Amino acid sequence: MSGGNISDLDKNRALVEWLRYQLVRAQKRVRELESAEQDEQRRSGRARAEQMWKIQPQRTAETALLHCGGCDLYKSGALIDRDGAISALSEPGIAPCEVCAPETGLRQE
């Protein structure tokens, strides 16, 4: 380095450091955006489930139960629509969950 000039090697080293810095920032931003997207998908799925119902199958001597889609007492099961839930409650072997009270959302309007 003569006369205050920066050598090509030093310029490129500085560029590499700046690019590393930018890469770390970009990777952090991607992680933040992915996390936000996953949160939104969970919220959307939960909101959809809240508008649906699900049936917990009968086990041994127990009665099958109808749950609201968002009820955490029964986590698995396919979601059914309002008409399916109304039909399910009319079946003799299916009762509403006493905790989430799915029949509340099925009252005739």
C-alpha positions as CSV (number, residue, x, y, z in Angstrom):
1,M,0.0,0.0,0.0
2,S,1.8,3.0,-1.2
3,G,0.5,6.6,-1.3
4,G,-2.7,5.9,0.7
5,N,-4.2,3.6,-2.0
6,I,-6.0,0.5,-0.9
7,S,-4.8,-2.6,-2.6
8,D,-7.2,-4.8,-4.6
9,L,-6.6,-7.6,-2.1
10,D,-7.7,-5.3,0.8
11,K,-10.7,-4.1,-1.2
12,N,-11.8,-7.7,-1.8
13,R,-11.3,-8.7,1.8
14,A,-13.5,-5.8,2.9
15,L,-16.1,-6.8,0.3
16,V,-16.1,-10.4,1.5
17,E,-16.6,-9.2,5.1
18,W,-19.5,-6.9,4.0
19,L,-21.1,-9.7,2.0
20,R,-20.8,-12.1,5.0
21,Y,-22.5,-9.4,7.1
22,Q,-25.3,-9.0,4.5
23,L,-25.7,-12.8,4.3
24,V,-26.1,-13.1,8.0
25,R,-28.7,-10.4,8.0
26,A,-30.6,-11.9,5.0
27,Q,-30.6,-15.4,6.7
28,K,-32.0,-13.9,9.9
29,R,-34.7,-12.1,7.9
30,V,-35.6,-15.3,6.1
31,R,-35.9,-17.2,9.4
32,E,-38.2,-14.4,10.8
33,L,-40.4,-14.5,7.7
34,E,-40.6,-18.3,7.8
35,S,-41.6,-18.1,11.4
36,A,-44.2,-15.5,10.7
37,E,-45.6,-17.6,7.9
38,Q,-45.8,-20.7,10.1
39,D,-47.6,-18.7,12.8
40,E,-50.1,-17.4,10.2
41,Q,-50.7,-20.9,8.9
42,R,-51.4,-22.1,12.4
43,R,-53.8,-19.2,13.1
44,S,-55.5,-19.8,9.8
45,G,-55.9,-23.6,10.5
46,R,-57.2,-22.9,14.0
47,A,-59.7,-20.4,12.7
48,R,-60.9,-22.9,10.1
49,A,-61.2,-25.6,12.8
50,E,-63.2,-23.3,15.0
51,Q,-65.9,-23.1,12.3
52,M,-66.0,-26.9,11.9
53,W,-66.7,-30.0,14.1
54,K,-65.2,-33.4,14.6
55,I,-66.3,-36.8,16.0
56,Q,-64.4,-38.7,18.6
57,P,-65.1,-42.4,17.8
58,Q,-66.8,-44.6,20.4
59,R,-64.5,-46.7,22.6
60,T,-65.7,-49.8,24.3
61,A,-68.7,-48.8,26.4
62,E,-68.3,-45.1,25.9
63,T,-70.4,-43.0,23.6
64,A,-68.9,-41.3,20.6
65,L,-68.6,-37.6,21.1
66,L,-69.1,-34.6,18.8
67,H,-66.6,-31.8,19.5
68,C,-66.1,-28.3,18.2
69,G,-63.2,-28.3,15.7
70,G,-61.0,-26.4,18.0
71,C,-61.6,-28.6,21.1
72,D,-58.4,-29.8,22.6
73,L,-59.9,-32.8,24.3
74,Y,-59.8,-34.7,21.0
75,K,-57.0,-33.5,18.8
76,S,-57.2,-35.8,15.8
77,G,-60.1,-36.6,13.5
78,A,-61.3,-35.2,10.2
79,L,-63.3,-32.0,10.4
80,I,-66.9,-32.0,9.3
81,D,-69.2,-29.2,8.3
82,R,-72.3,-27.9,10.0
83,D,-74.7,-30.3,8.2
84,G,-72.5,-33.2,9.1
85,A,-72.4,-32.2,12.7
86,I,-76.2,-31.8,12.8
87,S,-76.6,-35.2,11.3
88,A,-74.1,-36.7,13.8
89,L,-76.0,-35.3,16.8
90,S,-79.2,-36.9,15.5
91,E,-77.5,-40.4,15.6
92,P,-78.3,-42.3,18.8
93,G,-74.6,-43.3,19.5
94,I,-73.2,-39.7,19.4
95,A,-73.4,-37.2,22.2
96,P,-72.1,-33.6,22.4
97,C,-68.9,-33.0,24.3
98,E,-69.8,-31.5,27.7
99,V,-66.7,-29.3,27.7
100,C,-66.8,-27.5,24.3
101,A,-70.6,-27.8,23.9
102,P,-70.6,-28.2,20.1
103,E,-74.4,-28.1,19.9
104,T,-74.3,-24.3,20.7
105,G,-73.0,-23.6,17.2
106,L,-75.6,-25.8,15.6
107,R,-78.8,-24.1,16.8
108,Q,-81.1,-23.1,14.0
109,E,-80.9,-19.5,13.1
